[in-house]
């Protein structure tokens, strides 16, 4: 866990990495890294992360 990085920032980094395919995987990695994955919630945020996951796999 990077103390200078918020859970949301890390979630976006993970989504952009192209290594994950679902929001559930992102939440799991966040929890493993010591972040509070329960902060990643809400339909708009979940859609945004899902779109980033899709876009990152297309490249």
C-alpha positions as CSV (number, residue, x, y, z in Angstrom):
1,X,0.0,0.0,0.0
2,X,1.3,3.4,-0.9
3,X,0.3,5.9,1.9
4,X,0.4,8.7,-0.7
5,X,-2.2,7.1,-2.9
6,X,-5.9,6.9,-2.3
7,X,-7.9,3.7,-2.8
8,X,-9.7,5.4,-5.8
9,X,-6.3,6.3,-7.4
10,X,-5.0,2.8,-7.0
11,X,-8.2,1.3,-8.4
12,X,-7.8,3.4,-11.5
13,X,-4.2,2.4,-11.8
14,X,-5.1,-1.2,-11.6
15,X,-7.9,-0.8,-14.1
16,X,-5.6,0.9,-16.6
17,X,-2.9,-1.8,-16.2
18,X,-4.7,-4.2,-18.6
19,X,-4.0,-7.1,-16.2
20,X,-7.6,-7.4,-14.8
21,X,-11.0,-8.1,-16.4
22,X,-13.5,-7.3,-13.7
23,X,-14.2,-4.8,-11.0
24,X,-14.2,-7.8,-8.5
25,X,-10.6,-8.5,-9.4
26,X,-9.7,-4.8,-8.8
27,X,-11.4,-4.9,-5.4
28,X,-9.6,-8.2,-4.5
29,X,-6.2,-6.7,-5.4
30,X,-7.0,-3.5,-3.4
31,X,-7.8,-5.6,-0.3
32,X,-4.7,-7.7,-0.7
33,X,-2.6,-4.5,-1.0
34,X,-4.2,-3.1,2.2
35,X,-6.6,-0.6,0.7
36,X,-10.2,-0.4,1.8
37,X,-11.9,-1.9,-1.2
38,X,-15.4,-1.1,0.2
39,X,-14.7,2.5,-0.8
40,X,-15.1,1.3,-4.5
41,X,-18.8,1.5,-4.8
42,X,-21.6,3.1,-6.7
43,X,-23.0,2.5,-10.2
44,X,-21.3,5.5,-11.9
45,X,-17.8,4.5,-10.6
46,X,-18.3,0.9,-11.4
47,X,-19.3,1.7,-15.0
48,X,-16.3,4.0,-15.3
49,X,-13.9,1.3,-14.0
50,X,-15.6,-1.3,-16.2
51,X,-15.1,0.9,-19.3
52,X,-11.4,1.5,-18.4
53,X,-11.0,-2.3,-18.1
54,X,-12.5,-2.8,-21.5
55,X,-10.4,-0.1,-23.1
56,X,-7.2,-1.3,-21.5
57,X,-7.6,-4.8,-22.9
58,X,-8.2,-3.4,-26.4
59,X,-4.7,-2.0,-26.6
